[in-house]
Amino acid sequence: MDFAFTDEQLAVSEAATGLLSGLVNPDRVLAAEQSPDVVDASLWQSLAEADLLGIAVPEAQGGGGYGLMELCLLLEAQGRVVAPVPLWATLVLGAFPIARFGSEAQQAAWLPGVVSGQVMLTAALNGSVNSVRGLPSISASSQGKGWVLNGTELAVPQAHLAQRIVVPARTPDGAVLLALVDPQSPGASLERTVTTNREIHPHLLLSEVTVAAEDVLVGPEGGHAALDTLLAAATTALCALQVGVCEAALQQTAEYLNNRHQFGRPLSTFQGTLLRAADAAIDIEAMRVTWLNAAWLFDTGRPATDAARVAKWQASERGQRTVHATQHLHGGMGADITFPIHRYFLWGKQIELLLGGPSAQLSRLGAQIAADALAEVNP
C-alpha cells in the first residue's frame, strides 16, 4: 500500500486548493448562504472553467478520466474553505454512478453538461442507509418496459439544483434498481429543508412517477451491487470533505491562539490549549489515513465497503470532536454564530451524521463481522 500521490493527483490537489483558497472567503460564503439556493453559482462556473468538475468523468465525455482518489482531493480542498457548491452531490452522488454504470446514451446526455458546469445532479440515499435491510424507501412496480415509483426520500442533497436525481428503488421481490428521475416530472415534488450547515437538502416525494426504460441506470439484476458501490464511494468522499473542514478549522484556531493574549502571553503558550490542539491534530491524521485507505482500495478494484465504514466512523467520531475543540478554543468568539469558525463547526456536525453517524457505522461493521463469522462456521 503506497499513499504517495502521483503527479496527476498532486496537480489536482494543487489546482483545487489554489482556485478555492484564492476565490473563497467568509464574506463570499455568507453571501451565498443568504441567497435563495444557497450556492455560489459564479464559483461553480470557475470550477468548470478550470476543468475541475470533470475530474472523474470519462475522457470520451470530455472529462479527465480519473477516479475516486482525485475526487476526494477536490472535496478535501472544498472543505478547507467550506465552499457552498454542490461538488459532493453532483460529482460523487450523480456523475460518478452515471460514469460507472450508465449507458453510452445516458453518459452523453448528462456528463458533458457536468463538465461544463451546466448540469447539476444528486442521489437519494438516506432511505437505503437508514433501512435495517438496506433497502430503499422508494418502491418500484413494473409498467411495460419501464417502472412506476412511489414513496418519499428524506433530505436529498441539493436536489433543488439538480436536473436529475439518482433514485434507488426496491421492487416487490426485494431487488433494487437505480433510476434517473427528473424532479420536475409529473408526480414528483420537492419539500425545501435546511440542514445544519445551511445547505438545502429537500425531501423528495414521488407519487406514481413514471420512469422510462432509457432512464433506468441499473436494473434489478445488478442494483444491490451498484448501490453498495455508490454508497462506498459517497461515504469515502464525505470523509475527505471532513478532513478538509477539520484541517482548516485547526489552522484557524492555531492562528487565533497565537494572536490572542491572556495574562500577558499568547493563549498558545498555555498547556491546556496546546494539548487540546495536539489531540485535534492527531484526530485529523487518523481521519486522513482511513479515507486514503478506502479510496485506494476502491480505485484498485478491491473490496472497499468496510474500509469506507471505518473511515466514516473515524470522520464522524473524530471530526465532531475536532470541530468542537476548535470552537471551544476560540472561547467567547467561538460562541458567535457570525464568526467564521462557527461555520466549520456546522459543517463538521453535518458531515458527522450524513450517511450514518459513528454508532451506525459501528453497528454495520459489527453486523458484517458477525455475518462473516457465521459464513465460516456454516459455509
MARVO-644932 format. One record per residue (C-alpha): x, y, z; residue in one letter. Coordinates in steps of 0.02 Angstrom, whole numbers, padded with zeros to 5 digits, always signed. Layout:
BEGIN
XYZA
...
This chain:
BEGIN
+00000+00000+00000M
+00076+00164-00057D
-00008+00326-00006F
+00113+00435-00104A
+00015+00539-00228F
+00050+00528-00414T
+00099+00684-00510D
-00078+00694-00579E
-00155+00683-00406Q
-00038+00817-00340L
-00087+00928-00487A
-00272+00904-00448V
-00246+00945-00264S
-00140+01099-00301E
-00259+01164-00434A
-00412+01140-00324A
-00328+01215-00171T
-00260+01363-00269G
-00425+01405-00351L
-00536+01383-00200L
-00421+01468-00075S
-00396+01611-00196G
-00580+01642-00231L
-00673+01593-00072V
-00677+01698+00086N
-00801+01711+00231P
-00892+01859+00153D
-00920+01765-00009R
-00981+01611+00084V
-01101+01717+00186L
-01170+01798+00028A
-01204+01626-00047A
-01287+01566+00113E
-01405+01714+00105Q
-01455+01677-00075S
-01615+01576-00108P
-01523+01423-00174D
-01376+01434-00051V
-01250+01405-00189V
-01110+01509-00264D
-01153+01496-00450A
-01005+01602-00503S
-00884+01489-00410L
-00964+01337-00491W
-00926+01409-00662Q
-00748+01448-00610S
-00725+01266-00560L
-00793+01214-00731A
-00676+01333-00823E
-00530+01259-00725A
-00581+01083-00785D
-00608+01026-00606L
-00789+00970-00623L
-00743+00834-00748G
-00604+00752-00649I
-00689+00582-00637A
-00791+00596-00797V
-00732+00480-00937P
-00620+00559-01066E
-00745+00512-01201A
-00867+00634-01120Q
-00740+00774-01103G
-00677+00733-00929G
-00511+00687-00853G
-00548+00502-00830G
-00481+00496-00652Y
-00551+00403-00502G
-00617+00422-00327L
-00449+00474-00254M
-00443+00629-00364E
-00623+00671-00323L
-00583+00658-00138C
-00436+00776-00156L
-00552+00904-00236L
-00677+00883-00094L
-00541+00900+00036E
-00495+01067-00042A
-00679+01119-00038Q
-00689+01076+00146G
-00545+01191+00189R
-00645+01342+00132V
-00821+01269+00160V
-00866+01323-00016A
-01055+01323-00045P
-01056+01224-00208V
-01134+01050-00240P
-00973+00956-00276L
-01015+00802-00173W
-01193+00795-00236A
-01156+00821-00421T
-00987+00737-00445L
-00999+00592-00322V
-01184+00556-00298L
-01236+00594-00477G
-01098+00595-00608A
-00998+00453-00531F
-01134+00318-00545P
-01182+00378-00719I
-01000+00364-00774A
-00982+00193-00693R
-01148+00111-00734F
-01234+00218-00865G
-01260+00177-01048S
-01171+00275-01182E
-01331+00372-01213A
-01351+00414-01028Q
-01170+00467-01013Q
-01182+00575-01169A
-01344+00655-01107A
-01278+00712-00937W
-01090+00704-00914L
-01034+00837-01039P
-01153+00957-00951G
-01073+00915-00784V
-00900+00953-00856V
-00959+01122-00924S
-01049+01169-00763G
-01221+01170-00846Q
-01287+01013-00761V
-01305+00976-00576M
-01352+00805-00509L
-01379+00714-00344T
-01439+00549-00270A
-01567+00498-00140A
-01477+00379-00022L
-01544+00411+00152N
-01683+00283+00139G
-01561+00145+00096S
-01437+00198+00230V
-01567+00204+00368N
-01653+00041+00321S
-01616-00110+00429V
-01620-00219+00273R
-01526-00093+00166G
-01675-00069+00051L
-01727+00100-00022P
-01881+00188+00042S
-01945+00212-00136I
-02046+00068-00209S
-02044+00020-00393A
-02175-00076-00490S
-02151-00127-00671S
-02252-00046-00808Q
-02213-00112-00981G
-02027-00086-01009K
-02020+00050-00877G
-02062+00074-00693W
-02178+00173-00581V
-02101+00245-00422L
-02188+00289-00259N
-02126+00347-00089G
-02026+00480+00000T
-01838+00506+00014E
-01785+00624+00152L
-01651+00758+00138A
-01587+00733-00039V
-01428+00839-00051P
-01461+00998-00151Q
-01599+00916-00252A
-01673+01087-00289H
-01524+01120-00404L
-01523+00950-00491A
-01582+00912-00666Q
-01583+00727-00622R
-01583+00628-00459I
-01513+00452-00447V
-01652+00363-00353V
-01631+00185-00286P
-01797+00093-00279A
-01849-00078-00215R
-01951-00199-00318T
-02088-00312-00246P
-01968-00461-00244D
-01834-00368-00144G
-01721-00321-00289A
-01653-00144-00313V
-01642-00032-00465L
-01564+00138-00491L
-01664+00264-00592A
-01630+00438-00658L
-01778+00541-00600V
-01823+00715-00659D
-01879+00811-00503P
-01994+00913-00615Q
-02084+00762-00688S
-02270+00735-00654P
-02297+00662-00481G
-02129+00721-00413A
-02110+00863-00290S
-01978+00936-00175L
-02005+00999+00001E
-01874+01127+00049R
-01771+01081+00202T
-01622+01175+00276V
-01482+01071+00353T
-01365+01104+00498T
-01233+01184+00387N
-01364+01293+00300R
-01371+01194+00138E
-01537+01149+00057I
-01573+00961+00060H
-01755+00945+00005P
-01866+00796+00038H
-01912+00706-00123L
-02093+00649-00139L
-02139+00530-00280L
-02318+00483-00322S
-02346+00372-00473E
-02190+00439-00559V
-02157+00350-00723T
-01977+00306-00767V
-01946+00252-00947A
-01828+00109-00986A
-01696+00229-01052E
-01691+00316-00882D
-01652+00156-00785V
-01470+00171-00736L
-01453-00004-00664V
-01586-00138-00675G
-01645-00256-00536P
-01517-00387-00585E
-01371-00277-00530G
-01449-00146-00420G
-01391-00209-00250H
-01208-00214-00302A
-01220-00044-00387A
-01300+00034-00234L
-01165-00037-00121D
-01031+00033-00237T
-01113+00204-00240L
-01128+00207-00050L
-00944+00160-00028A
-00889+00300-00145A
-01008+00428-00069A
-00954+00384+00109T
-00769+00393+00069T
-00790+00561-00016A
-00880+00630+00136L
-00732+00580+00244C
-00612+00676+00133A
-00725+00828+00144L
-00724+00812+00333Q
-00533+00811+00338V
-00528+00974+00240G
-00654+01054+00358V
-00562+00999+00516C
-00389+01040+00449E
-00439+01219+00408A
-00530+01239+00573A
-00375+01185+00669L
-00262+01300+00567Q
-00376+01449+00603Q
-00379+01401+00786T
-00189+01394+00794A
-00179+01569+00721E
-00308+01630+00846Y
-00215+01554+00993L
-00051+01631+00935N
-00126+01805+00918N
-00243+01807+01068R
-00159+01857+01232H
-00212+01821+01410Q
-00114+01862+01568F
+00017+01944+01461G
+00057+01798+01345R
-00018+01708+01194P
-00151+01578+01229L
-00047+01455+01129S
+00083+01450+01269T
-00040+01375+01394F
-00026+01187+01414Q
-00214+01159+01409G
-00234+01239+01238T
-00080+01151+01170L
-00142+00979+01222L
-00317+01009+01153R
-00248+01067+00986A
-00124+00922+00980A
-00265+00796+01008D
-00361+00875+00864A
-00209+00860+00750A
-00196+00675+00792I
-00381+00652+00757D
-00362+00733+00586I
-00219+00618+00536E
-00320+00465+00589A
-00463+00526+00480M
-00348+00558+00334R
-00264+00388+00331V
-00430+00296+00338T
-00508+00389+00192W
-00348+00367+00092L
-00356+00181+00126N
-00538+00170+00072A
-00510+00271-00088A
-00355+00169-00132W
-00449+00006-00109L
-00595+00071-00212F
-00489+00133-00357D
-00386-00026-00365T
-00541-00135-00376G
-00528-00210-00203R
-00674-00226-00081P
-00694-00054-00001A
-00860-00059+00090T
-00790-00100+00262D
-00645+00022+00239A
-00770+00159+00195A
-00868+00122+00353R
-00710+00128+00458V
-00665+00295+00377A
-00839+00363+00411K
-00832+00306+00591W
-00668+00399+00611Q
-00731+00553+00517A
-00890+00558+00621S
-00814+00525+00792E
-00651+00619+00773R
-00724+00751+00659G
-00856+00810+00781Q
-00726+00806+00920R
-00608+00914+00817T
-00734+01048+00767V
-00799+01053+00946H
-00622+01079+01010A
-00582+01216+00884T
-00740+01311+00927Q
-00709+01289+01114H
-00530+01352+01097L
-00598+01513+01023H
-00682+01550+01190G
-00818+01680+01179G
-00781+01712+00995M
-00824+01531+00960G
-00999+01560+01027A
-01028+01698+00898D
-01125+01614+00757I
-01065+01750+00636T
-00882+01713+00670F
-00802+01604+00533P
-00753+01460+00649I
-00936+01426+00688H
-00967+01383+00505R
-00835+01246+00516Y
-00921+01179+00670F
-01085+01170+00574L
-01006+01082+00426W
-00918+00957+00541G
-01081+00914+00629K
-01174+00897+00464Q
-01044+00779+00390I
-01041+00679+00551E
-01220+00621+00525L
-01233+00613+00335L
-01247+00431+00278L
-01241+00374+00459G
-01151+00433+00616G
-01022+00338+00719P
-01145+00221+00805S
-01223+00173+00639A
-01054+00135+00562Q
-01002+00027+00710L
-01167-00066+00701S
-01142-00105+00517R
-00962-00159+00544L
-01016-00271+00688G
-01155-00348+00585A
-01033-00384+00443Q
-00907-00463+00561I
-01044-00574+00633A
-01104-00622+00459A
-00926-00666+00404D
-00902-00773+00561A
-01064-00866+00529L
-01014-00895+00349A
-00853-00978+00407E
-00945-01090+00530V
-01083-01133+00405N
-01003-01123+00233P
